[in-house]
Amino acid sequence: MDRRRLPTAIALSAALALLTLLPLALASGAAPDASEFAGFLLNPVDGFSYLAKMRQGMAGRWAFELPYAAEPGPPAYIFTFYLALGHIARLLSLPLLAVYHGVRTVAVFLMGLAAYAFFSRAIPAERPRWLAYCLFLLGSGVGWLAGPLTIRSSDLYIPESLAWTSAIANPHFPLAFALVAAIASLAIGARTGLREGLLAALLGAVLGLVQPLAVISLMAGLGGWLLWGLILRRRQSARDILPGAGWVFAGLSLGAGPWLLYDAALVSSHPVLVAWNQQNQTPSPPPWAFVTGFGLILIYALVAVARRSSLPESSWRLCIAWVVTTALLLYAPFNLQRRLVLGMALPLAALAGAGLDRIVSSGGSRRWLAAVLVAATVPSHLLVTAAGVFQASTSDPSVLLLPGERAAYEWLAANAPEGSTVLAAPRSGNRLPAFASVHVLYGHPFETPQAERQLSLVTDFFAADSDDPLAAAAGLGADFLLLDPEAQQLGLARAELRDEPVFAAGAFSLFAARSP
């Protein structure tokens, strides 16, 4: 690492981490009176599921039990990262959401530092290194142009493909980026290898816990790079990197491998997680969605490839091998294809920095031209970030807690026996386990087993004209029925419930289910 510029990298990483708090503050301030911003700019459905996992850790658990199922099956050692965050919240007596965003902010800072370490080792020349760093931290694609053309661009809806959207999405994406960058920088800088191999094993074990799919694409990239070096082993540049990088690859495999094997065995044998895994489908979009999603960054990278950039040969081969192997994995026969894109922005940005350096080297006002060409990659991030703030300002219930909502959830947390089942409309079903140690019949499109069937069961219940809804809820295995605005929109009116609620606040009422 170039230690002379390390203070600048620390300052920029800290600034980026703090900048991610700004849209949260804006969204919170934009929420209408009596409503509350829920805390998630991107994908609140997954956001609440992370808090639900943290709640189990807060209760002292290290084994995860699926809350979005009335019959969760035996506990399993999965989602350990979020369980650990719950333990931290309990030890510090802090709200789950505060720990969630606190750790996310720290992870963004670490991502910035680790990325600098990677670019510092991969790109000796200062200007292309800083161009790569800026493109990685701030760059996006041309989704803001592709959207009106009805092209689903990856920079608009696959947050883990880019650093900024990873940074505002959740804690584990930026932390995984940091770990991937750190391991890749070890591989580039390794010479003797044993020390780097041991450190790679430690970092790989953490990466396997935080985001195991990132291990697959990183191993493929490093493996392709090593294979390329073996083919060219007569060259001095290839011989220099093989022993050390081989140790790093071995350390990563040994550190992360057990977690990958355990996860694979678990989702193929656990009686409930098998169903969860079968419907956990995140296929890659068509290739042009990634082409537009990386946009100018990809074009700058192609300039570096076409003109054989000034990158050292070993760094150039690593970036090429990493990008190519990841691109192939994105269309492998695998149900989680697009999740494998995490990390690809690092080698693309390294190549793009070198390519952009080539472009501005032929210009007159080099600094101004470089600044303009970097800034041209930012608009999609502005669009995505502004969209989350706009949703809060327009009373969109998907990003808000409505009046009485938090109070209803907290009543269940204080009064419902642990493990109680609550029948709720889909939106509240997603949120309830984040606030109370309860189960729901439906709450998540992936984490509720047989999700389509359960969603139909819940929506049909609220739409049905039942003589005794509370008895019908008990017949479905529910201990409590939550009546909220969404349930009433689906068809269940308050007048149909003859019993008095056990709790009511705003438009939220809780009823004890009972036998007829």
RODO-2510 file (C-alpha; in nm, 4 decimals, decimal comma):
residues 516
     n   res          X          Y          Z
     1     m     0,0000     0,0000     0,0000
     2     d     0,1177     0,3534    -0,0815
     3     r     0,1419     0,4820     0,2750
     4     r     0,2087     0,8392     0,1608
     5     r    -0,1498     0,8676     0,0388
     6     l    -0,3024     0,6555     0,3130
     7     p    -0,4360     0,9588     0,5102
     8     t    -0,6168     1,0743     0,1957
     9     a    -0,7669     0,7270     0,1493
    10     i    -0,8765     0,7222     0,5145
    11     a    -1,0393     1,0644     0,4782
    12     l    -1,2193     0,9691     0,1569
    13     s    -1,3381     0,6380     0,3019
    14     a    -1,4695     0,8130     0,6122
    15     a    -1,6394     1,0767     0,3969
    16     l    -1,8082     0,8080     0,1881
    17     a    -1,9273     0,6252     0,5000
    18     l    -2,0732     0,9443     0,6470
    19     l    -2,2261     1,0403     0,3135
    20     t    -2,4364     0,7234     0,3180
    21     l    -2,6093     0,8586     0,6302
    22     l    -2,7282     1,1717     0,4501
    23     p    -3,0096     1,0122     0,2439
    24     l    -3,1306     0,8319     0,5565
    25     a    -3,1536     1,1650     0,7365
    26     l    -3,3308     1,3222     0,4388
    27     a    -3,5801     1,0356     0,4177
    28     s    -3,6450     1,0544     0,7903
    29     g    -3,7063     1,4272     0,7681
    30     a    -3,9292     1,3864     0,4613
    31     a    -4,1619     1,1339     0,6269
    32     p    -4,5102     1,2771     0,6863
    33     d    -4,6172     1,3722     1,0366
    34     a    -4,7233     1,0766     1,2527
    35     s    -4,5421     0,8360     1,0176
    36     e    -4,1866     0,7126     1,0660
    37     f    -3,9217     0,6302     0,8060
    38     a    -3,8602     0,2584     0,8422
    39     g    -3,4834     0,2902     0,7897
    40     f    -3,4252     0,1250     0,4517
    41     l    -3,3591     0,3094     0,1262
    42     l    -3,3323    -0,0073    -0,0820
    43     n    -3,5320    -0,3285    -0,0585
    44     p    -3,7075    -0,2829     0,2794
    45     v    -3,8500    -0,6361     0,2533
    46     d    -3,5003    -0,7798     0,2933
    47     g    -3,4094    -0,5067     0,5408
    48     f    -3,6754    -0,6179     0,7872
    49     s    -3,5684    -0,9796     0,7415
    50     y    -3,2152    -0,8807     0,8518
    51     l    -3,3565    -0,7154     1,1639
    52     a    -3,5585    -1,0310     1,2304
    53     k    -3,2357    -1,2310     1,2260
    54     m    -3,0674    -0,9785     1,4532
    55     r    -3,3591    -1,0070     1,6962
    56     q    -3,2825    -1,3761     1,7387
    57     g    -2,9219    -1,2903     1,8191
    58     m    -3,0432    -1,0288     2,0647
    59     a    -3,2361    -1,3068     2,2378
    60     g    -2,9067    -1,4933     2,2861
    61     r    -2,9268    -1,7389     1,9982
    62     w    -2,6440    -1,8477     1,7703
    63     a    -2,8572    -2,0906     1,5687
    64     f    -3,1108    -1,9415     1,3289
    65     e    -3,4784    -2,0325     1,3260
    66     l    -3,6850    -1,9209     1,0262
    67     p    -3,9418    -1,6655     1,1555
    68     y    -4,1387    -1,6445     0,8309
    69     a    -4,2880    -1,9895     0,8765
    70     a    -4,5355    -2,1204     1,1335
    71     e    -4,3311    -2,4448     1,1414
    72     p    -3,9668    -2,3270     1,1196
    73     g    -3,7957    -2,6630     1,1622
    74     p    -3,4807    -2,7197     1,3708
    75     p    -3,2395    -2,4279     1,4308
    76     a    -2,9385    -2,4072     1,1978
    77     y    -2,6034    -2,2276     1,1984
    78     i    -2,6736    -1,9884     0,9148
    79     f    -2,6998    -1,6070     0,8896
    80     t    -2,4395    -1,5967     1,1658
    81     f    -2,3341    -1,2420     1,0744
    82     y    -2,6753    -1,0948     1,1557
    83     l    -2,7133    -1,3110     1,4654
    84     a    -2,3800    -1,1655     1,5814
    85     l    -2,5088    -0,8124     1,5221
    86     g    -2,8042    -0,8983     1,7460
    87     h    -2,5641    -1,0060     2,0207
    88     i    -2,3829    -0,6731     1,9826
    89     a    -2,7131    -0,4878     2,0178
    90     r    -2,7901    -0,6807     2,3370
    91     l    -2,4452    -0,6194     2,4883
    92     l    -2,4557    -0,2468     2,4075
    93     s    -2,8275    -0,2069     2,4874
    94     l    -2,8835    -0,0400     2,1508
    95     p    -3,1797    -0,0590     1,9109
    96     l    -3,1390    -0,3118     1,6315
    97     l    -3,1675    -0,0496     1,3587
    98     a    -2,8961     0,1637     1,5209
    99     v    -2,6545    -0,1316     1,5274
   100     y    -2,7542    -0,2247     1,1714
   101     h    -2,6645     0,1187     1,0343
   102     g    -2,3687     0,1634     1,2659
   103     v    -2,2077    -0,1582     1,1423
   104     r    -2,3060    -0,0729     0,7842
   105     t    -2,1272     0,2625     0,8157
   106     v    -1,8129     0,0976     0,9550
   107     a    -1,8275    -0,1621     0,6762
   108     v    -1,8417     0,1154     0,4141
   109     f    -1,5320     0,2740     0,5688
   110     l    -1,3499    -0,0620     0,5593
   111     m    -1,4597    -0,1128     0,1992
   112     g    -1,3010     0,2182     0,1026
   113     l    -0,9725     0,1354     0,2776
   114     a    -0,9522    -0,2195     0,1404
   115     a    -1,0287    -0,0966    -0,2109
   116     y    -0,7462     0,1551    -0,1800
   117     a    -0,5122    -0,1253    -0,0709
   118     f    -0,6144    -0,3286    -0,3765
   119     f    -0,5673    -0,0405    -0,6219
   120     s    -0,2443     0,0637    -0,4509
   121     r    -0,0944    -0,2795    -0,5087
   122     a    -0,2475    -0,3356    -0,8519
   123     i    -0,1711     0,0084    -1,0026
   124     p     0,1708     0,1609    -0,9201
   125     a     0,1097     0,4855    -1,1129
   126     e    -0,0688     0,7431    -0,8991
   127     r    -0,3140     0,9035    -1,1421
   128     p    -0,4736     0,5837    -1,2803
   129     r    -0,4851     0,4479    -0,9253
   130     w    -0,6918     0,7427    -0,8010
   131     l    -0,9099     0,7346    -1,1104
   132     a    -0,9801     0,3657    -1,0426
   133     y    -1,0536     0,4436    -0,6769
   134     c    -1,3020     0,7190    -0,7637
   135     l    -1,4700     0,5076    -1,0317
   136     f    -1,5078     0,2216    -0,7862
   137     l    -1,6509     0,4289    -0,5012
   138     l    -1,8807     0,6552    -0,7032
   139     g    -1,9241     0,5058    -1,0494
   140     s    -2,2403     0,3496    -1,1870
   141     g    -2,3818     0,2683    -1,5280
   142     v    -2,6203     0,4366    -1,7678
   143     g    -2,9386     0,2964    -1,6173
   144     w    -3,0705     0,6498    -1,5878
   145     l    -3,0709     0,6564    -1,9692
   146     a    -3,1677     0,2924    -2,0218
   147     g    -3,4729     0,3128    -1,7928
   148     p    -3,6868     0,5181    -2,0341
   149     l    -3,5971     0,2620    -2,3027
   150     t    -3,7518    -0,0137    -2,0810
   151     i    -3,4118    -0,1790    -2,0299
   152     r    -3,3694    -0,3143    -1,6763
   153     s    -3,0186    -0,1953    -1,6061
   154     s    -2,8264    -0,3758    -1,3302
   155     d    -2,7084    -0,0505    -1,1686
   156     l    -3,0697     0,0314    -1,0809
   157     y    -3,1730    -0,2920    -0,9109
   158     i    -2,8715    -0,5154    -0,8331
   159     p    -2,7090    -0,3209    -0,5487
   160     e    -2,4202    -0,5629    -0,4903
   161     s    -2,2896    -0,4973    -0,8422
   162     l    -2,1534    -0,1547    -0,7412
   163     a    -1,9926    -0,0006    -0,4354
   164     w    -2,2299     0,2896    -0,3642
   165     t    -2,5510     0,0880    -0,3890
   166     s    -2,3884    -0,1839    -0,1777
   167     a    -2,3013     0,0842     0,0756
   168     i    -2,6600     0,2053     0,1160
   169     a    -2,8236    -0,1377     0,0850
   170     n    -2,7139    -0,3283     0,3978
   171     p    -2,4059    -0,4052     0,6117
   172     h    -2,3000    -0,7341     0,4531
   173     f    -2,2521    -0,6100     0,0961
   174     p    -1,9887    -0,3448     0,1781
   175     l    -1,8228    -0,5738     0,4320
   176     a    -1,8020    -0,8490     0,1689
   177     f    -1,6535    -0,5974    -0,0763
   178     a    -1,3939    -0,5028     0,1866
   179     l    -1,2986    -0,8661     0,2472
   180     v    -1,2810    -0,9455    -0,1247
   181     a    -1,0597    -0,6418    -0,1883
   182     a    -0,8337    -0,7298     0,1056
   183     i    -0,7855    -1,0895    -0,0094
   184     a    -0,7215    -0,9802    -0,3694
   185     s    -0,4635    -0,7260    -0,2518
   186     l    -0,2912    -1,0017    -0,0522
   187     a    -0,2720    -1,2143    -0,3652
   188     i    -0,1179    -0,9339    -0,5708
   189     g     0,1378    -0,8426    -0,3089
   190     a     0,2262    -1,1941    -0,1881
   191     r     0,5762    -1,3192    -0,2540
   192     t     0,6822    -1,5790     0,0027
   193     g     0,3161    -1,6423     0,0782
   194     l     0,2879    -1,8240     0,4138
   195     r     0,1909    -1,5186     0,6173
   196     e    -0,0429    -1,3975     0,3427
   197     g    -0,1926    -1,7461     0,3175
   198     l    -0,2739    -1,7547     0,6886
   199     l    -0,4293    -1,4075     0,6722
   200     a    -0,6287    -1,5099     0,3631
   201     a    -0,7605    -1,8109     0,5563
   202     l    -0,8820    -1,5835     0,8371
   203     l    -1,0381    -1,3309     0,5990
   204     g    -1,1860    -1,6135     0,3910
   205     a    -1,3522    -1,7635     0,6971
   206     v    -1,5156    -1,4278     0,7734
   207     l    -1,6168    -1,3831     0,4089
   208     g    -1,7709    -1,7300     0,4121
   209     l    -1,9846    -1,6216     0,7073
   210     v    -2,0804    -1,2816     0,5680
   211     q    -2,1400    -1,3522     0,1975
   212     p    -2,0435    -1,7061     0,0916
   213     l    -2,1347    -1,6504    -0,2731
   214     a    -1,8634    -1,3841    -0,3012
   215     v    -1,6100    -1,6574    -0,2212
   216     i    -1,7077    -1,8455    -0,5365
   217     s    -1,6461    -1,5586    -0,7798
   218     l    -1,3265    -1,4534    -0,5989
   219     m    -1,1879    -1,8080    -0,6073
   220     a    -1,2759    -1,8343    -0,9750
   221     g    -1,0967    -1,5074    -1,0498
   222     l    -0,7855    -1,5974    -0,8522
   223     g    -0,7909    -1,9493    -0,9912
   224     g    -0,8118    -1,8244    -1,3493
   225     w    -0,5252    -1,5838    -1,2806
   226     l    -0,3065    -1,8601    -1,1355
   227     l    -0,3859    -2,0920    -1,4252
   228     w    -0,2900    -1,8178    -1,6694
   229     g     0,0358    -1,7725    -1,4776
   230     l     0,1103    -2,1450    -1,4931
   231     i     0,0647    -2,1387    -1,8687
   232     l     0,3067    -1,8437    -1,8876
   233     r     0,5377    -1,9706    -1,6121
   234     r     0,8514    -1,9138    -1,8209
   235     r     0,7954    -1,5404    -1,7934
   236     q     0,9566    -1,3730    -1,4933
   237     s     0,6378    -1,1785    -1,4097
   238     a     0,4408    -1,5017    -1,3942
   239     r     0,6990    -1,6867    -1,1854
   240     d     0,7104    -1,4032    -0,9332
   241     i     0,3430    -1,4165    -0,8389
   242     l     0,2757    -1,7905    -0,8495
   243     p     0,4087    -1,9067    -0,5088
   244     g     0,2630    -1,6239    -0,2998
   245     a    -0,0694    -1,6063    -0,4819
   246     g    -0,0952    -1,9841    -0,4578
   247     w    -0,0699    -1,9594    -0,0791
   248     v    -0,3427    -1,6959    -0,0751
   249     f    -0,5685    -1,9095    -0,2930
   250     a    -0,5080    -2,2098    -0,0667
   251     g    -0,5730    -2,0039     0,2454
   252     l    -0,8977    -1,8665     0,1031
   253     s    -1,0094    -2,2185     0,0108
   254     l    -0,9307    -2,3581     0,3546
   255     g    -1,0855    -2,0664     0,5408
   256     a    -1,4090    -2,0360     0,3443
   257     g    -1,4465    -2,3902     0,2144
   258     p    -1,6022    -2,5432     0,5298
   259     w    -1,8739    -2,2768     0,5365
   260     l    -1,9544    -2,3308     0,1700
   261     l    -1,9815    -2,7057     0,2226
   262     y    -2,1926    -2,6625     0,5357
   263     d    -2,4303    -2,4197     0,3655
   264     a    -2,4645    -2,6487     0,0635
   265     a    -2,5397    -2,9485     0,2859
   266     l    -2,7842    -2,7496     0,4986
   267     v    -3,0012    -2,6187     0,2142
   268     s    -3,0200    -2,9674     0,0670
   269     s    -3,1121    -3,1531     0,3880
   270     h    -3,2891    -2,9159     0,6297
   271     p    -3,6630    -2,9949     0,6197
   272     v    -3,7650    -2,6270     0,5864
   273     l    -3,4610    -2,4587     0,4314
   274     v    -3,4820    -2,6980     0,1361
   275     a    -3,8096    -2,5340     0,0335
   276     w    -3,6621    -2,1898     0,0999
   277     n    -3,3629    -2,2673    -0,1240
   278     q    -3,5810    -2,4002    -0,4057
   279     q    -3,7688    -2,0719    -0,4370
   280     n    -3,4669    -1,8500    -0,3700
   281     q    -3,4282    -1,7654    -0,7380
   282     t    -3,2148    -1,4641    -0,8357
   283     p    -3,1219    -1,5281    -1,1995
   284     s    -2,9009    -1,2889    -1,3921
   285     p    -3,0700    -1,0481    -1,6305
   286     p    -2,9763    -1,0532    -2,0012
   287     p    -2,6121    -0,9536    -2,0651
   288     w    -2,7054    -0,6084    -2,1931
   289     a    -2,8442    -0,5269    -1,8470
   290     f    -2,4904    -0,5606    -1,7077
   291     v    -2,3457    -0,3749    -2,0084
   292     t    -2,5669    -0,0741    -1,9319
   293     g    -2,5236    -0,1336    -1,5583
   294     f    -2,1470    -0,0808    -1,5765
   295     g    -2,1804     0,1707    -1,8606
   296     l    -1,8861     0,4048    -1,9043
   297     i    -1,6787     0,2074    -1,6542
   298     l    -1,6968    -0,0874    -1,8922
   299     i    -1,6045     0,1357    -2,1883
   300     y    -1,3046     0,2784    -2,0050
   301     a    -1,1998    -0,0769    -1,9117
   302     l    -1,2227    -0,1881    -2,2752
   303     v    -0,9903     0,0985    -2,3685
   304     a    -0,7350    -0,0424    -2,1243
   305     v    -0,7723    -0,3911    -2,2720
   306     a    -0,7553    -0,2756    -2,6333
   307     r    -0,4544    -0,0510    -2,5828
   308     r    -0,2719    -0,2747    -2,3316
   309     s    -0,2797    -0,0331    -2,0440
   310     s     0,0131     0,0679    -1,8288
   311     l    -0,0952    -0,1767    -1,5571
   312     p     0,1746    -0,4257    -1,4538
   313     e     0,1328    -0,7490    -1,6462
   314     s     0,0353    -0,9525    -1,3383
   315     s    -0,2323    -0,6988    -1,2363
   316     w    -0,3616    -0,6797    -1,5922
   317     r    -0,3944    -1,0602    -1,6084
   318     l    -0,5670    -1,0761    -1,2689
   319     c    -0,8266    -0,8152    -1,3687
   320     i    -0,8942    -0,9826    -1,7040
   321     a    -0,9226    -1,3290    -1,5466
   322     w    -1,1474    -1,2007    -1,2676
   323     v    -1,3875    -1,0185    -1,5009
   324     v    -1,4082    -1,3056    -1,7512
   325     t    -1,4640    -1,5795    -1,4921
   326     t    -1,7292    -1,3734    -1,3124
   327     a    -1,9068    -1,3000    -1,6407
   328     l    -1,9194    -1,6740    -1,7111
   329     l    -2,0424    -1,7546    -1,3596
   330     l    -2,3261    -1,5029    -1,3958
   331     y    -2,4830    -1,7383    -1,6499
   332     a    -2,3892    -2,0716    -1,4945
   333     p    -2,6793    -2,3110    -1,4215
   334     f    -2,7281    -2,1899    -1,0648
   335     n    -3,0314    -2,0391    -0,8931
   336     l    -2,8377    -1,7473    -0,7396
   337     q    -2,6550    -1,6316    -1,0518
   338     r    -2,6670    -1,2562    -1,0103
   339     r    -2,5406    -1,2735    -0,6495
   340     l    -2,2037    -1,3771    -0,7936
   341     v    -2,1496    -1,0279    -0,9368
   342     l    -2,0266    -0,8927    -0,6019
   343     g    -1,6584    -0,8072    -0,6389
   344     m    -1,6564    -0,7662    -1,0173
   345     a    -1,6539    -0,3859    -0,9803
   346     l    -1,2999    -0,4029    -0,8357
   347     p    -1,1143    -0,5417    -1,1399
   348     l    -1,3394    -0,3450    -1,3751
   349     a    -1,2552    -0,0211    -1,1925
   350     a    -0,8819    -0,1041    -1,2005
   351     l    -0,8958    -0,1507    -1,5761
   352     a    -1,1228     0,1529    -1,6152
   353     g    -0,8821     0,3732    -1,4213
   354     a    -0,5995     0,2709    -1,6510
   355     g    -0,8191     0,3177    -1,9571
   356     l    -0,9421     0,6576    -1,8453
   357     d    -0,5832     0,7603    -1,7791
   358     r    -0,5083     0,6758    -2,1423
   359     i    -0,8005     0,8883    -2,2574
   360     v    -0,7145     1,1964    -2,0538
   361     s    -0,3440     1,1677    -2,1361
   362     s    -0,4230     1,2764    -2,4908
   363     g    -0,6335     1,5740    -2,3769
   364     g    -0,5344     1,9280    -2,2898
   365     s    -0,7077     2,0044    -1,9587
   366     r    -0,6403     1,6642    -1,8086
   367     r    -0,7726     1,7191    -1,4576
   368     w    -1,0942     1,8786    -1,5745
   369     l    -1,1488     1,6110    -1,8376
   370     a    -1,0846     1,3328    -1,5852
   371     a    -1,3261     1,4912    -1,3372
   372     v    -1,5979     1,5230    -1,6018
   373     l    -1,5540     1,1643    -1,7221
   374     v    -1,5691     1,0299    -1,3654
   375     a    -1,8736     1,2466    -1,2868
   376     a    -2,0470     1,1102    -1,5963
   377     t    -2,0646     0,7698    -1,4249
   378     v    -2,2530     0,8993    -1,1176
   379     p    -2,6147     0,9841    -1,2274
   380     s    -2,7651     0,6367    -1,1759
   381     h    -2,6561     0,6454    -0,8129
   382     l    -2,8210     0,9835    -0,7689
   383     l    -3,1412     0,8451    -0,9203
   384     v    -3,1488     0,5338    -0,7000
   385     t    -3,0725     0,7290    -0,3829
   386     a    -3,3240     1,0030    -0,4588
   387     a    -3,5925     0,7425    -0,5273
   388     g    -3,5714     0,6125    -0,1707
   389     v    -3,6015     0,9626    -0,0267
   390     f    -3,8901     1,0410    -0,2624
   391     q    -4,0801     0,7305    -0,1524
   392     a    -4,0624     0,8473     0,2087
   393     s    -4,1835     1,1978     0,1168
   394     t    -4,4860     1,0629    -0,0748
   395     s    -4,6201     0,8519     0,2135
   396     d    -4,5275     0,5239     0,0441
   397     p    -4,6130     0,2614     0,3101
   398     s    -4,3386     0,0289     0,1808
   399     v    -4,0720     0,2535     0,3382
   400     l    -4,2704     0,3944     0,6319
   401     l    -4,4063     0,2793     0,9661
   402     l    -4,7622     0,4099     0,9787
   403     p    -4,9246     0,5637     1,2888
   404     g    -4,9841     0,2908     1,5458
   405     e    -4,7747     0,0316     1,3593
   406     r    -4,4698     0,0301     1,5841
   407     a    -4,6933     0,0326     1,8943
   408     a    -4,8793    -0,2782     1,7746
   409     y    -4,5550    -0,4649     1,7096
   410     e    -4,4106    -0,3617     2,0439
   411     w    -4,7258    -0,4788     2,2233
   412     l    -4,6699    -0,8234     2,0725
   413     a    -4,3049    -0,8109     2,1788
   414     a    -4,4078    -0,7393     2,5364
   415     n    -4,7174    -0,9603     2,5652
   416     a    -4,7197    -1,2431     2,3105
   417     p    -4,5537    -1,5683     2,4220
   418     e    -4,2298    -1,6308     2,2327
   419     g    -4,2939    -1,8314     1,9181
   420     s    -4,6575    -1,7217     1,8850
   421     t    -4,7961    -1,7195     1,5319
   422     v    -4,9554    -1,4017     1,3971
   423     l    -5,1818    -1,3894     1,0937
   424     a    -5,1134    -1,0581     0,9204
   425     a    -5,1313    -0,9037     0,5755
   426     p    -4,8100    -0,9418     0,3696
   427     r    -4,6444    -0,6102     0,4578
   428     s    -4,6938    -0,6469     0,8329
   429     g    -4,6061    -1,0143     0,8071
   430     n    -4,2670    -0,9104     0,6731
   431     r    -4,2090    -0,6623     0,9556
   432     l    -4,3461    -0,8349     1,2642
   433     p    -4,0479    -1,0701     1,3296
   434     a    -3,8173    -0,7664     1,3262
   435     f    -3,9987    -0,6249     1,6315
   436     a    -4,1252    -0,9310     1,8195
   437     s    -4,0218    -1,2931     1,8674
   438     v    -4,3161    -1,4277     1,6716
   439     h    -4,3783    -1,6319     1,3586
   440     v    -4,6045    -1,5400     1,0692
   441     l    -4,7845    -1,7413     0,8030
   442     y    -4,6351    -1,5308     0,5255
   443     g    -4,3699    -1,2597     0,5370
   444     h    -4,1029    -1,3003     0,2696
   445     p    -4,1086    -1,4190    -0,0938
   446     f    -3,8031    -1,6411    -0,0408
   447     e    -3,7868    -1,7106     0,3323
   448     t    -4,1469    -1,8256     0,3683
   449     p    -4,1551    -2,1906     0,2575
   450     q    -4,4056    -2,2504    -0,0237
   451     a    -4,4340    -1,8727    -0,0432
   452     e    -4,6871    -1,8501    -0,3266
   453     r    -4,9217    -2,0927    -0,1542
   454     q    -4,8868    -1,9130     0,1798
   455     l    -4,9368    -1,5727     0,0210
   456     s    -5,2565    -1,6951    -0,1447
   457     l    -5,3730    -1,8445     0,1844
   458     v    -5,3222    -1,5113     0,3654
   459     t    -5,4754    -1,2893     0,0975
   460     d    -5,7693    -1,5291     0,0539
   461     f    -5,8300    -1,5194     0,4289
   462     f    -5,8600    -1,1415     0,4338
   463     a    -6,0716    -1,1367     0,1159
   464     a    -6,3120    -1,4095     0,2341
   465     d    -6,6528    -1,3306     0,3764
   466     s    -6,6213    -1,5271     0,7007
   467     d    -6,8832    -1,5440     0,9747
   468     d    -6,6103    -1,5707     1,2395
   469     p    -6,2669    -1,4481     1,1191
   470     l    -6,1037    -1,5098     1,4579
   471     a    -6,2077    -1,8747     1,4552
   472     a    -6,0888    -1,9034     1,0953
   473     a    -5,7533    -1,7549     1,1983
   474     a    -5,7233    -2,0115     1,4779
   475     g    -5,8010    -2,2824     1,2235
   476     l    -5,4945    -2,1701     1,0264
   477     g    -5,2780    -2,2080     1,3360
   478     a    -5,2653    -1,8406     1,4334
   479     d    -5,2586    -1,7191     1,7919
   480     f    -5,3199    -1,3548     1,7000
   481     l    -5,4801    -1,1680     1,4121
   482     l    -5,3459    -0,8269     1,3093
   483     l    -5,5881    -0,5960     1,1334
   484     d    -5,4055    -0,3138     0,9522
   485     p    -5,4756    -0,0865     0,6527
   486     e    -5,3508    -0,3469     0,4041
   487     a    -5,5732    -0,6179     0,5562
   488     q    -5,8714    -0,3859     0,5261
   489     q    -5,7822    -0,3084     0,1648
   490     l    -5,7799    -0,6835     0,0993
   491     g    -6,1364    -0,7039     0,2303
   492     l    -6,1536    -0,7645     0,6066
   493     a    -6,3482    -0,4817     0,7713
   494     r    -6,3236    -0,3996     1,1403
   495     a    -6,6994    -0,4442     1,1741
   496     e    -6,6670    -0,8156     1,0913
   497     l    -6,4698    -0,8753     1,4102
   498     r    -6,7192    -0,8908     1,6947
   499     d    -6,4585    -0,9334     1,9701
   500     e    -6,2782    -0,6416     2,1251
   501     p    -5,9110    -0,6076     2,0282
   502     v    -5,6433    -0,6850     2,2833
   503     f    -5,4606    -0,3783     2,1539
   504     a    -5,5453    -0,0916     1,9191
   505     a    -5,3516     0,2113     1,7993
   506     g    -5,4207     0,4146     1,4879
   507     a    -5,5391     0,1824     1,2116
   508     f    -5,3735    -0,1221     1,3747
   509     s    -5,5716    -0,3635     1,5927
   510     l    -5,4654    -0,6942     1,7436
   511     f    -5,7097    -0,9742     1,8245
   512     a    -5,6624    -1,3030     2,0019
   513     a    -5,7579    -1,5874     1,7714
   514     r    -5,9972    -1,8388     1,9264
   515     s    -6,1825    -2,1573     1,8575
   516     p    -6,5513    -2,1175     1,7580
***
